[in-house]
């Protein structure tokens, strides 16, 4: 374990241990997050061609929301997280899950054990991309699926990305809007510690070098999310439209990265 990983990983674990009881309320249960999660789950089922799997591993499973949903498409669902406090919540809410408190770069499972490994918006908290990919590859069966959902795109907030300026405008209007509403911002003690973000083409290359065959790789959320109720009723339609248009024209400029791959 290198020094950077050790320090960053410790900071992440301490944060989630400290804020476990409040995290879902502010980061998981928000309406826009629920819409994106449901949309991602539909995309996952399409990738699997609506077939069930035997064993699935959720890396960075947190309080178990996605892991529990995976029981719809898998007979057994395993989850790994480095925070014992969030796992206590997950075990209480979803006792049917098989959860383990451990590091994603040193999994306790045997080789070729899982039919699918999934990372839902948590790779950027690991600080160990190559080691994580290597472990995911090791525990997957040949032909098994490796899925990453909602990883932050490092090129989104760059001057050459036109969608960055739309994001700035949206943020300004959101700040003004919040002045006249009762909507509360995320409390300062719940602001996450520094995490990684990824250049899509480089992340894609790392997957290939880890011996995965990429089936689909794209970005989404070209425009900033909003908790506005009018926008929420149209958000899923907007995401589908983005997927069919902007992700084809500007495949690497959206705020979030998706990847669907299989082990060679």
C-alpha positions as CSV (number, residue, x, y, z in Angstrom):
1,X,0.0,0.0,0.0
2,X,1.6,3.3,-1.1
3,X,1.8,6.4,1.1
4,X,-0.7,8.3,-1.0
5,X,-3.3,5.6,-0.8
6,X,-2.8,5.1,2.9
7,X,-3.3,8.8,3.8
8,X,-6.2,9.4,1.4
9,X,-7.9,6.1,2.2
10,X,-7.7,6.9,5.9
11,X,-9.2,10.3,5.5
12,X,-12.1,8.8,3.5
13,X,-12.7,6.1,6.1
14,X,-12.7,8.5,9.0
15,X,-15.1,10.8,7.2
16,X,-17.6,8.1,6.5
17,X,-17.3,6.6,10.0
18,X,-18.0,10.1,11.3
19,X,-21.0,11.0,9.1
20,X,-22.5,7.6,8.5
21,X,-25.8,8.3,10.2
22,X,-26.4,11.5,8.1
23,X,-24.9,10.5,4.8
24,X,-28.0,8.9,3.1
25,X,-30.2,11.9,4.0
26,X,-28.0,14.3,2.1
27,X,-26.4,12.3,-0.6
28,X,-28.5,9.2,-1.4
29,X,-32.1,10.2,-0.6
30,X,-32.2,13.4,-2.7
31,X,-34.7,13.2,-5.5
32,X,-32.2,13.8,-8.3
33,X,-29.9,11.1,-6.9
34,X,-32.8,8.6,-6.9
35,X,-33.7,9.4,-10.5
36,X,-30.1,8.9,-11.6
37,X,-29.9,5.6,-9.6
38,X,-33.0,4.3,-11.2
39,X,-31.8,5.3,-14.7
40,X,-28.4,3.6,-14.1
41,X,-30.1,0.5,-12.9
42,X,-32.1,0.3,-16.1
43,X,-29.0,0.7,-18.1
44,X,-27.3,-2.1,-16.1
45,X,-30.2,-4.4,-16.8
46,X,-30.0,-3.6,-20.5
47,X,-26.3,-4.4,-20.5
48,X,-27.0,-7.7,-18.9
49,X,-29.8,-8.3,-21.4
50,X,-32.2,-8.7,-18.5
51,X,-30.6,-12.0,-17.4
52,X,-30.0,-12.9,-13.8
53,X,-26.5,-13.6,-12.4
54,X,-25.4,-15.8,-9.6
55,X,-22.9,-13.7,-7.6
56,X,-22.4,-10.0,-7.6
57,X,-19.8,-7.9,-5.7
58,X,-20.5,-4.2,-4.9
59,X,-17.2,-2.4,-4.2
60,X,-17.7,0.6,-1.9
61,X,-21.2,-0.5,-1.1
62,X,-21.8,2.1,1.6
63,X,-25.1,1.8,3.4
64,X,-26.2,-0.9,0.9
65,X,-28.8,0.9,-1.3
66,X,-27.5,-0.4,-4.6
67,X,-26.5,-3.8,-3.2
68,X,-30.0,-4.4,-2.1
69,X,-31.3,-3.4,-5.5
70,X,-28.9,-5.9,-7.1
71,X,-30.9,-8.7,-5.5
72,X,-33.4,-8.1,-8.3
73,X,-30.9,-9.4,-10.8
74,X,-28.6,-11.7,-8.7
75,X,-29.1,-14.6,-6.4
76,X,-26.3,-13.6,-4.1
77,X,-25.0,-10.0,-3.4
78,X,-21.8,-9.3,-1.7
79,X,-20.6,-5.8,-0.6
80,X,-17.3,-4.4,0.5
81,X,-16.6,-1.1,2.2
82,X,-13.8,0.2,4.4
83,X,-16.1,2.0,6.8
84,X,-17.5,-0.2,9.6
85,X,-20.0,2.5,10.6
86,X,-21.8,2.6,7.2
87,X,-21.7,-1.2,7.1
88,X,-23.5,-1.3,10.5
89,X,-26.3,0.6,8.8
90,X,-26.3,-1.6,5.8
91,X,-26.4,-4.8,7.9
92,X,-29.4,-3.5,9.9
93,X,-31.3,-2.4,6.8
94,X,-30.5,-5.3,4.5
95,X,-29.5,-8.4,6.5
96,X,-29.7,-10.6,3.4
97,X,-26.6,-9.0,2.0
98,X,-23.1,-10.6,2.5
99,X,-21.0,-7.6,3.7
100,X,-17.3,-7.3,4.5
101,X,-15.3,-4.5,5.9
102,X,-12.1,-4.5,4.0
103,X,-9.9,-2.7,1.4
104,X,-10.9,-3.0,-2.2
105,X,-7.3,-3.5,-3.2
106,X,-7.0,-6.6,-1.0
107,X,-10.2,-8.6,-1.4
108,X,-10.7,-11.8,0.6
109,X,-12.5,-13.7,-2.2
110,X,-11.0,-16.4,-4.3
111,X,-10.1,-16.1,-8.0
112,X,-12.9,-16.3,-10.6
113,X,-15.7,-16.2,-7.9
114,X,-18.1,-13.5,-9.1
115,X,-20.3,-13.1,-12.2
116,X,-20.2,-9.3,-11.9
117,X,-18.3,-6.6,-10.0
118,X,-19.8,-3.1,-9.8
119,X,-18.6,0.2,-8.5
120,X,-21.3,2.8,-8.1
121,X,-19.8,6.3,-7.8
122,X,-17.1,5.2,-5.4
123,X,-13.9,4.5,-7.4
124,X,-12.8,8.1,-6.9
125,X,-12.7,7.5,-3.1
126,X,-10.3,4.6,-3.4
127,X,-7.2,6.3,-4.8
128,X,-6.0,3.1,-6.3
129,X,-7.4,2.6,-9.8
130,X,-4.9,0.1,-11.2
131,X,-5.0,-2.0,-8.0
132,X,-8.8,-1.9,-7.9
133,X,-9.1,-3.0,-11.6
134,X,-6.6,-5.8,-11.0
135,X,-8.5,-7.1,-8.0
136,X,-11.9,-6.8,-9.8
137,X,-10.3,-8.8,-12.7
138,X,-9.0,-11.4,-10.4
139,X,-12.2,-12.2,-8.6
140,X,-14.3,-12.1,-11.7
141,X,-15.1,-15.2,-13.7
142,X,-13.9,-15.2,-17.4
143,X,-16.6,-13.3,-19.3
144,X,-17.8,-11.7,-16.1
145,X,-19.1,-8.1,-16.1
146,X,-17.2,-5.1,-14.6
147,X,-19.4,-2.0,-14.3
148,X,-18.6,1.5,-13.2
149,X,-21.4,4.0,-12.7
150,X,-21.1,7.8,-12.1
151,X,-17.4,8.5,-11.8
152,X,-16.4,12.2,-11.9
153,X,-15.0,13.4,-15.2
154,X,-11.8,15.6,-14.7
155,X,-12.3,17.3,-18.1
156,X,-15.8,18.6,-17.2
157,X,-14.7,21.7,-15.3
158,X,-12.1,22.7,-17.9
159,X,-12.1,25.9,-19.9
160,X,-12.2,24.0,-23.3
161,X,-15.4,22.2,-22.2
162,X,-18.4,24.3,-23.3
163,X,-20.7,22.6,-20.8
164,X,-18.5,23.9,-18.0
165,X,-19.8,27.5,-18.7
166,X,-23.4,26.2,-18.6
167,X,-22.6,24.6,-15.3
168,X,-21.3,28.0,-13.9
169,X,-24.5,29.8,-15.1
170,X,-26.6,27.1,-13.5
171,X,-24.7,27.3,-10.2
172,X,-25.2,31.1,-10.1
173,X,-28.9,30.8,-10.6
174,X,-29.1,28.0,-8.0
175,X,-27.3,30.2,-5.4
176,X,-29.8,33.0,-6.1
177,X,-32.7,30.6,-6.0
178,X,-31.7,29.2,-2.6
179,X,-31.8,32.7,-1.2
180,X,-35.6,32.8,-1.7
181,X,-36.4,29.2,-0.7
182,X,-36.3,27.1,2.4
183,X,-34.0,24.5,0.8
184,X,-30.9,23.9,2.9
185,X,-27.4,23.4,1.6
186,X,-25.4,20.4,2.7
187,X,-23.9,21.1,6.2
188,X,-20.2,21.9,6.2
189,X,-19.4,18.9,8.2
190,X,-20.9,16.6,5.5
191,X,-18.8,18.0,2.7
192,X,-16.7,15.1,1.5
193,X,-12.9,15.2,1.6
194,X,-10.9,15.5,-1.6
195,X,-11.4,12.7,-4.0
196,X,-10.1,11.8,-7.4
197,X,-11.6,12.6,-10.8
198,X,-10.6,10.9,-14.1
199,X,-9.8,11.8,-17.7
200,X,-12.1,9.5,-19.6
201,X,-9.7,8.4,-22.3
202,X,-7.1,7.6,-19.7
203,X,-9.5,5.6,-17.5
204,X,-10.6,3.8,-20.6
205,X,-7.0,2.9,-21.4
206,X,-6.5,1.7,-17.9
207,X,-9.4,-0.7,-18.3
208,X,-8.0,-2.1,-21.5
209,X,-4.5,-2.6,-19.9
210,X,-6.2,-4.4,-17.0
211,X,-7.4,-6.9,-19.6
212,X,-11.1,-5.9,-19.8
213,X,-13.0,-5.7,-23.0
214,X,-15.0,-2.4,-23.1
215,X,-18.6,-2.9,-24.3
216,X,-19.8,0.6,-23.7
217,X,-18.2,3.7,-22.3
218,X,-19.7,7.2,-22.2
219,X,-20.4,10.2,-20.1
220,X,-23.7,11.9,-18.9
221,X,-24.9,14.9,-16.9
222,X,-23.8,17.5,-19.4
223,X,-25.9,20.0,-17.5
224,X,-25.9,20.5,-13.8
225,X,-28.4,18.5,-11.7
226,X,-31.2,20.4,-10.0
227,X,-33.6,19.6,-7.2
228,X,-36.2,21.7,-8.8
229,X,-39.5,19.7,-8.9
230,X,-40.3,20.8,-12.5
231,X,-36.9,19.7,-13.7
232,X,-37.1,16.3,-11.8
233,X,-40.3,15.3,-13.7
234,X,-38.3,15.6,-16.9
235,X,-34.9,14.5,-15.7
236,X,-35.1,10.9,-16.9
237,X,-36.3,12.0,-20.3
238,X,-33.3,14.4,-20.4
239,X,-30.8,11.7,-19.4
240,X,-32.1,9.4,-22.2
241,X,-31.9,12.2,-24.7
242,X,-28.3,12.9,-23.6
243,X,-27.4,9.3,-24.0
244,X,-28.7,9.2,-27.6
245,X,-27.3,12.6,-28.7
246,X,-24.6,14.4,-26.6
247,X,-22.8,11.2,-25.5
248,X,-22.4,10.3,-29.2
249,X,-21.3,13.8,-30.3
250,X,-19.2,14.7,-27.2
251,X,-18.5,11.3,-25.6
252,X,-16.0,12.5,-23.0
253,X,-17.5,15.9,-21.9
254,X,-20.3,15.0,-19.5
255,X,-19.8,15.3,-15.8
256,X,-20.1,11.6,-15.0
257,X,-18.4,8.6,-16.5
258,X,-20.1,5.2,-17.2
259,X,-18.4,2.0,-18.2
260,X,-19.6,-1.5,-19.0
261,X,-16.9,-4.1,-19.6
262,X,-16.2,-7.8,-19.4
263,X,-13.2,-9.8,-18.3
264,X,-11.3,-11.3,-21.2
